[in-house]
Amino acid sequence: MGEWHTIPALVRWSAARYASQEAVVEGRTRITYAELGARIERAAAACLASGVVPGDRVAVWAPNSLDWIVAALGAVSAGGVLVPLNTRFKGGEAVEVLRGSRARLLFVTGPFLGTSYVAALRRAAGSGTGPCPLPGVPSLREVVVLSGEAPPEFRTWRQFLAAGEGIGSAEVAARSASLSGDSVSDIVFTSGTTGRPKGAVITHGQTLRAYETWADLAGLRSADRYLIINPFFHTFGYKAGVLACLMRGATMIPQPVFDVDTTLAHMTAERVSVLPGPPTLHQTLLDHPARAAHDLSALRLVVTGAAMIPLRLVERLRTELGVGTVLTAYGLSEATGMVTMCRRGDEPSVIAATSGRAIPGVEVRVVSPAGAAVPAGSPGEIWVRGFNVMRGYDADGPATAAAITPEGWLRTGDIGVLDEAGNLRVTDRLKDMFTVGGFNAYPAEIERLLSTHPEVADAAVVGIPHPRLGEVPKAYVVRHPTSHLTATALITWSRRT
C-alpha cells in the first residue's frame, strides 16, 4: 500500500504531494489539492466541534458534488464512519437507514431535481421524543443542509463550518492519527432478497488496498481528468472515483446525474480522459446524434461493469472514440466493491464476455448448491474470500453468519462461470434483483412501497428486458375490490411518495 494506512492520511498526503495540481472542477469552481485538503480539514474541525467521536456514524444524502467530497472526507478525518445514502431513496428509505445505522450527524442536500430532501426527511421521520432535530430518528444530533437555507432545527453548511473555527489543525491531525487501518471507514447499506437494508462494514485498510489495486490495474495517472458520473453513494463513484483520484493526483469532475448533453460538454471543455460507468452510459454517448460535433479525443480509459458488455460496444469505443483501454470489473458492497477486474492488454473478447480475474489477495470460487467447487465452465454461486470481505453486516449477526462461511467465504448470491484462465463471467443476479441502467433494483423494495398505497391489496414486481437500460421493473398490482385506481394514478403517486 502507499504511504498511508487510513483515508485521512491519504487526504493529507495528496494535499502535500499534489499541492498545486487541480483537484476538483465544479462549474466555475476550480481548486487545487492543497485547497481541497484545507477544506476537508475545516470540515473535520467542524465535525469535532459538533461532538463527533471515533466510530460515530455520519450520513451524507446528496448528489455528486465538491461539498459531498468535503463533508464526507471531513467526517472520516474526524473519525466518523461514513454512511452514504442513495439519492434515489424516498424519505422513508433514508430514514430507515438513518435509524438502522444509528447516525449521529447527517449532511443533506438542498432542493435537487425538483425534490426537497429536507421536506422528505421531515415527513418520513414522523414524531418522537428528545432533543434531536428529527424526533423520529433519536440517534441524530445534528442535520446540516449543504446548499440553500435550513429550517430552524437544522444548520446551514456555512453555520456548521463556522462552529469549527476554534478547533486547530493540531487537534484535527491528532484525531486523524488515532485511527488505524483496522478502523471502520464506512458502512454501505445494501438490500438482499428481503428488500430490507443491511449495512456492510468496511475498514480503512480494506478500502485503500482495494482501490490502490484498482488504480494500478486501470493505469490511472496524475495527468488524468476523471469525469465522475457514478454516484458517490456507491463504491464505484466514491472509492474508484474520489479515493482513486486522491491516490494518483487526478482531477475530479463530479457530475450529479447523467445527462448525455452535459456529459459531452464536460468531456470537450475539460478534456476528460477517464470515464467509468455502466455500459448504457457509453452506449448512449456513442449513439448520440451530436457526438461528432464534440472533441472526445482525450478519452483514453473506460471502466465498466454491472451488466453483460456487448463485444460491439468494446470495439466501437476503441475504433470510433479511440479509447486505448477498456476494462470490465465485478464487485459488490460486501466485498469492498472489488472482486475481479480485467487487465490492460486483455483481448476484447475477454473484456466483453467476462469481468476479469480475481484481484491480488482475493480468491474466487464457483460452487454447487452443496458448496463444492464446480469445474471450469460450469455455472454456480460465486464465493469470495480475501482481505476485501466485509467485517460483517452492522448489528446483524444472523445475516452475517448467513453471508460468510466459517472458513471466511462470502456467499455473493450471484451466479457465474470461471474459465480455465480464471476469468469470471457473471451470468445471473441475486434471485430477485435486476439491474436498471447499471443500478441494482430490488422487487421487494418496490413492492413494499406500492403496498403502502391505500387502494393496493397486493403487488409483485419483476424485471423485464429493455433495449437501452437492460432491464426495467414491471409491477403487477391487485386493487382492493372497491378501488378504481388506474396505472397512471399509481405511477404518479409512486413518483411523489
Phi, psi and omega in degrees: 000166183290203183275029184212146180237357176223162179295318176300323177295323176297318180300313181294320180296314182294325179296328178274315185292319184245033192313313186267357181279150181290124183264311186223136172240123178219103184062234179274356181274128176226122180231151179273173177295324177297317179293321177297317178300321179293320179295318179295320178298320179295320178293322177296319178299319178294324176295319177298315179297330179284349179101009179293130177239161181307131180098344177296141179272129180237119184261148174231123178237090186197157177283172178305127180191165173299319180298323177300312181301313184293314181296313183295311182287332173296316179297315180294324178292337176272004180094000180290157176258117185288131174238093180283136181254136180297125181290350175273354178300145163279168181304318181296322179292319178297316180297322179299318179289321177300317178293313183296326181274349183059045183297138179265325185227140178230129168258127183227144178288159169283200180304136182215125181052041176080005181246134174267104179295325179297313179296321179297320178297312184295324178292317187282331186292330179071202185260167178179190180236162177109175186274004187288153182292336173240094187306333179282355177237083191296337180286338188284126180253341181204140174236127182243125179269117188289332180219139179086192182278161180234146174295163187304326183277352175254177175234150173282163177301318180296316178297320180297313180296320181299327181292343181262007185294340179275357180264123184273169181300323182297322180292320177295316180297321179296319179296314180299320182291341180285349181272159177227174178298337179273354177290145179288130181260325183200158174233111182261119183275132180227163181244140176263200185290344176278346182080359179273136183290138175232139184260115178280121185269122184234144181260168175301312184298318178299313182299311185292320179296316182296318188268348164289322174299315179302313182297322179293311183294325179283338183076035180294139185235162180292335180276356183288150174239113196251111176276112185260098175263330176305132188295141180295338179288353181250149180300330180297323180275313184285309188271313176283352178254278186300307185293321178297321177296319177301322181293327186249353180078021178285157179273130179264133175235090183286137176237123188297318180218158178280120171225121190299321180292318177297319180297313179298320179296316178298316183298323180284309185292324186257004179053054183296131181248343182231127181216082171287159178163170179292160181304326181298326179297311183289326177297318180296319177298312183298325185272356184292132184296337182263009184302319184296340180279355183247142178272105181251019189292343180283342184294122182234342186224125175234129173237128184223178182169201176072000179192168174294139184254118176297135178303324180299326179294316177300315181296319181293321178300321181283316186275318184276326181253351179070027180288121183285326184231120173238124183231152172239158183209166177222138176195174176208158186304322182291349178238038178060016178080000185225121176231304180230160178200142172291161178250151174301134183100349176297150178295147178306324180294325177291317181295320183285323189266344184226173175253020176083195186253164180302140176286159180304138180087006183230138174250143175232133173226155176243127191234161175280172176303336179275356179091010179267141180298139178258158180295157175305138181091352180258141181281154177184182179283139179277124173246146184228139175220140178155189183299337188277348184290132183307158175289344180142177173275135184303122175053036181217076181301314180300318180293323178297314180297326179287332185270328186240126181286164176301337179272003176093008179277130175273121175278108186282335186080355176269151180254135182206178180225134173259135174270181184298333181273359180090007176285137183259130173246117179276120186256342181206165180258184170308153189312317186253351188274150170222167186246125180248103179057034180094353179256136177288136176233137185244118181307320183299324180293317181291319178298320180296320178295312182299325183290347178279350176290132186297342182257004181260124178272323181200159180209145175224137184236136176227162173269137177235152183299146176221135187297331182252319186270356181088294175217154173223156181283144171233127184255135172251118189242134174257120179277157169296151187306325183267003185279147173241025181301135177255162178299319180298316180294322180290322177297316178300316179297319182296321179293329184275335188283000000 
